[in-house]
């Protein structure tokens, strides 16, 4: 078999994930991308669920025909879960969204190849709920070990793998040199979960997160970026919509006050 040709064409990608209906955070990220420059923008999913601005966020995203956009687990849940199974965040978004948005969501996949040597996925290539760079244990969430990451990557030969889902900005490189990037969450910097085990995610700052990945001479590198925005307005909106937990997270970057 002939050796795989390494693409050395320069490329700069803005990686966004987990917007969760936070339109002002998304707008701040896009302004920062415009300032820094990027050849393309990709959105790794979980775009709408939450007590903020799901319809307005969807309207902006549906106009971005030049983006590659994925479905996260919350897009799947919005489409598939019956009312009695919806979380509070999914239930609020579902009530706000018109049918045209659901039709658009049905066109999105949770994982796809991109630009020759890039793989995009919301969680891992095999699941929209499995963390790639972190591991959930009965004791909570911890950084994934090299062997765990390699097993989740599987047979993919992509030189850059972009993932989301956990809201934790992470970089890792496999033994073969693959760069794996989780840009963190544009719209929700902290949360607490109790299934299948209790754990807390806290970034410690209310900033919107994204990443810039750049291919130079065939090698990918990346920068994790935090962008300030008017998080207080979104915290007040979450509180008005009956979600004090989101208000705390949006205001502080911590899941508990």
C-alpha positions as CSV (number, residue, x, y, z in Angstrom):
1,X,0.0,0.0,0.0
2,X,1.4,3.4,-0.9
3,X,2.1,5.8,2.0
4,X,-0.6,8.3,2.8
5,X,0.1,11.7,1.3
6,X,0.3,14.5,3.9
7,X,-1.6,17.6,2.9
8,X,0.6,20.6,3.4
9,X,-1.9,23.2,2.2
10,X,-2.1,25.9,4.9
11,X,-5.5,26.0,6.6
12,X,-7.0,27.8,9.6
13,X,-10.2,26.5,11.1
14,X,-12.4,28.1,13.8
15,X,-13.8,25.3,15.9
16,X,-17.1,26.1,17.8
17,X,-19.2,23.8,20.0
18,X,-21.9,23.7,22.6
19,X,-23.5,27.1,21.9
20,X,-26.7,26.1,23.8
21,X,-28.8,29.0,22.5
22,X,-26.4,31.6,23.9
23,X,-26.6,34.1,21.0
24,X,-24.6,36.9,22.5
25,X,-21.7,34.5,23.3
26,X,-21.8,33.2,19.7
27,X,-21.8,36.7,18.3
28,X,-18.8,37.6,20.5
29,X,-16.9,34.5,19.2
30,X,-17.7,35.3,15.6
31,X,-16.4,38.9,16.1
32,X,-13.2,37.5,17.5
33,X,-12.9,35.0,14.6
34,X,-13.4,37.8,12.2
35,X,-10.6,39.8,13.9
36,X,-8.1,36.9,14.0
37,X,-9.1,35.4,10.6
38,X,-10.1,31.9,9.6
39,X,-10.5,30.0,6.3
40,X,-13.6,28.3,7.6
41,X,-15.8,27.8,10.7
42,X,-17.2,24.5,11.9
43,X,-19.9,24.0,14.6
44,X,-19.6,20.7,16.5
45,X,-23.2,20.6,17.8
46,X,-25.4,21.1,20.9
47,X,-26.4,24.4,19.4
48,X,-29.9,25.2,20.8
49,X,-30.8,23.4,24.0
50,X,-31.2,25.6,27.0
51,X,-33.3,28.4,28.6
52,X,-31.8,31.3,26.5
53,X,-32.4,32.2,22.8
54,X,-32.8,28.9,20.9
55,X,-34.9,30.3,18.0
56,X,-32.7,33.3,17.4
57,X,-29.6,31.2,17.6
58,X,-31.1,28.7,15.1
59,X,-32.0,31.6,12.7
60,X,-28.3,32.7,12.7
61,X,-26.9,29.2,12.2
62,X,-29.3,28.3,9.4
63,X,-28.0,31.2,7.4
64,X,-24.4,30.0,7.7
65,X,-24.5,27.9,4.5
66,X,-20.7,28.0,4.3
67,X,-20.2,26.4,7.7
68,X,-20.0,22.7,8.3
69,X,-22.4,22.0,11.2
70,X,-22.9,18.8,13.3
71,X,-25.7,17.5,15.5
72,X,-24.9,17.0,19.1
73,X,-26.8,14.7,21.5
74,X,-29.2,17.5,22.3
75,X,-30.2,17.9,18.6
76,X,-30.9,14.2,18.5
77,X,-32.9,14.5,21.8
78,X,-34.9,17.5,20.5
79,X,-35.9,15.4,17.4
80,X,-36.5,12.0,19.1
81,X,-37.3,12.3,22.8
82,X,-41.0,12.2,23.8
83,X,-42.2,15.1,26.0
84,X,-42.0,13.1,29.2
85,X,-38.3,12.3,28.6
86,X,-37.1,15.8,27.7
87,X,-34.8,17.6,30.1
88,X,-35.8,21.1,31.2
89,X,-33.3,22.6,28.7
90,X,-34.6,20.5,25.8
91,X,-38.2,21.1,26.7
92,X,-37.7,24.9,26.7
93,X,-35.9,24.8,23.3
94,X,-38.5,22.5,21.8
95,X,-41.3,24.9,22.7
96,X,-39.5,27.8,21.1
97,X,-38.5,26.3,17.8
98,X,-40.6,26.3,14.6
99,X,-40.9,23.3,12.3
100,X,-38.3,24.7,9.8
101,X,-35.6,24.4,12.5
102,X,-36.5,20.7,13.1
103,X,-36.3,20.1,9.4
104,X,-32.8,21.7,9.4
105,X,-31.7,19.6,12.4
106,X,-32.6,16.4,10.6
107,X,-30.0,17.2,7.9
108,X,-27.1,17.2,10.5
109,X,-24.9,14.3,11.4
110,X,-22.9,13.8,14.6
111,X,-19.6,12.9,12.9
112,X,-18.1,13.5,9.5
113,X,-14.8,13.8,7.6
114,X,-13.7,17.3,6.6
115,X,-11.0,18.8,4.3
116,X,-9.1,15.6,3.7
117,X,-7.3,15.1,7.0
118,X,-9.8,16.3,9.5
119,X,-12.5,14.4,11.5
120,X,-15.3,16.3,13.2
121,X,-17.5,14.7,15.9
122,X,-19.6,15.9,18.7
123,X,-18.5,13.3,21.2
124,X,-16.4,10.5,19.7
125,X,-16.6,9.0,16.2
126,X,-18.9,6.3,17.5
127,X,-21.2,8.2,19.9
128,X,-22.6,11.7,20.4
129,X,-22.5,11.2,24.2
130,X,-19.1,9.7,24.8
131,X,-16.4,12.1,25.9
132,X,-13.2,11.8,23.8
133,X,-10.6,13.6,26.0
134,X,-12.3,13.0,29.4
135,X,-13.5,9.9,31.2
136,X,-16.5,9.7,33.5
137,X,-16.1,7.5,36.6
138,X,-18.1,7.0,39.8
139,X,-15.8,9.6,41.3
140,X,-16.5,12.2,38.6
141,X,-14.9,13.4,35.4
142,X,-11.1,13.0,34.8
143,X,-8.8,13.5,31.9
144,X,-8.7,10.5,29.6
145,X,-5.6,8.4,29.5
146,X,-3.7,7.9,26.3
147,X,-4.9,4.4,25.8
148,X,-8.6,5.4,26.4
149,X,-8.2,8.2,23.7
150,X,-6.6,5.8,21.3
151,X,-9.4,3.3,21.7
152,X,-12.1,6.0,21.1
153,X,-10.3,7.3,18.1
154,X,-10.3,3.8,16.6
155,X,-9.1,3.4,13.1
156,X,-9.3,7.1,12.1
157,X,-6.2,8.4,10.4
158,X,-7.3,12.0,10.5
159,X,-4.5,14.4,11.5
160,X,-6.9,16.7,13.3
161,X,-9.9,15.4,15.3
162,X,-12.2,18.1,16.6
163,X,-14.8,17.1,19.3
164,X,-17.1,18.8,21.8
165,X,-19.7,17.6,24.3
166,X,-18.0,18.1,27.6
167,X,-17.6,21.9,27.5
168,X,-14.0,21.5,28.7
169,X,-11.3,23.1,26.5
170,X,-8.7,20.4,25.9
171,X,-5.8,19.6,23.6
172,X,-4.1,16.1,23.2
173,X,-1.8,14.5,20.7
174,X,-1.8,10.8,20.1
175,X,1.4,8.7,19.7
176,X,1.0,8.9,15.9
177,X,0.9,12.7,16.0
178,X,-2.9,13.2,15.6
179,X,-4.0,16.4,17.3
180,X,-7.3,16.2,19.2
181,X,-9.0,19.5,20.1
182,X,-12.1,20.2,22.2
183,X,-12.8,23.9,21.9
184,X,-14.9,24.0,25.0
185,X,-18.4,25.6,25.1
186,X,-19.4,28.8,23.4
187,X,-22.4,29.2,25.6
188,X,-22.3,27.3,28.9
189,X,-19.1,27.4,31.0
190,X,-20.3,25.2,33.8
191,X,-22.9,22.6,34.7
192,X,-23.7,19.7,37.1
193,X,-24.9,16.3,36.1
194,X,-26.1,13.3,38.0
195,X,-26.3,10.6,35.3
196,X,-24.8,8.0,35.0
197,X,-22.6,9.3,37.8
198,X,-22.6,12.7,39.5
199,X,-20.0,15.1,38.2
200,X,-19.4,18.8,37.8
201,X,-17.8,20.8,34.9
202,X,-16.5,24.2,35.8
203,X,-14.3,26.4,33.6
204,X,-14.0,29.0,36.3
205,X,-14.8,32.0,34.1
206,X,-18.0,33.1,32.3
207,X,-16.2,33.6,28.9
208,X,-17.3,32.1,25.7
209,X,-14.8,29.5,24.4
210,X,-13.7,28.3,21.0
211,X,-10.5,27.2,19.3
212,X,-8.4,28.1,16.2
213,X,-6.7,25.1,14.6
214,X,-4.0,25.7,11.9
215,X,-2.3,23.4,9.5
216,X,1.3,24.4,8.8
217,X,3.6,22.3,6.6
218,X,1.2,19.3,7.1
219,X,1.2,19.6,10.9
220,X,-1.8,20.8,12.9
221,X,-1.6,23.0,15.9
222,X,-4.3,24.7,17.9
223,X,-5.0,27.6,20.3
224,X,-7.8,27.6,22.9
225,X,-9.4,31.0,23.2
226,X,-11.7,32.6,25.8
227,X,-13.8,35.6,24.8
228,X,-15.6,37.9,27.2
229,X,-19.2,39.0,26.4
230,X,-22.2,40.4,28.2
231,X,-22.8,37.2,30.3
232,X,-24.8,39.0,32.9
233,X,-27.7,39.6,30.5
234,X,-27.8,35.9,29.7
235,X,-27.6,35.1,33.4
236,X,-30.6,37.3,34.1
237,X,-32.5,35.7,31.1
238,X,-31.8,32.2,32.5
239,X,-33.1,33.3,35.9
240,X,-36.3,34.8,34.4
241,X,-36.8,31.5,32.6
242,X,-36.7,29.5,35.8
243,X,-33.1,28.2,35.6
244,X,-31.1,29.5,38.6
245,X,-28.5,26.8,37.9
246,X,-27.8,28.3,34.5
247,X,-27.8,31.8,36.0
248,X,-25.0,30.8,38.4
249,X,-23.0,29.1,35.7
250,X,-23.3,31.9,33.2
251,X,-22.5,34.5,35.8
252,X,-19.4,32.8,37.3
253,X,-18.2,29.9,35.3
254,X,-18.9,27.6,38.3
255,X,-21.8,25.2,38.8
256,X,-22.4,26.3,42.3
257,X,-22.3,29.6,44.0
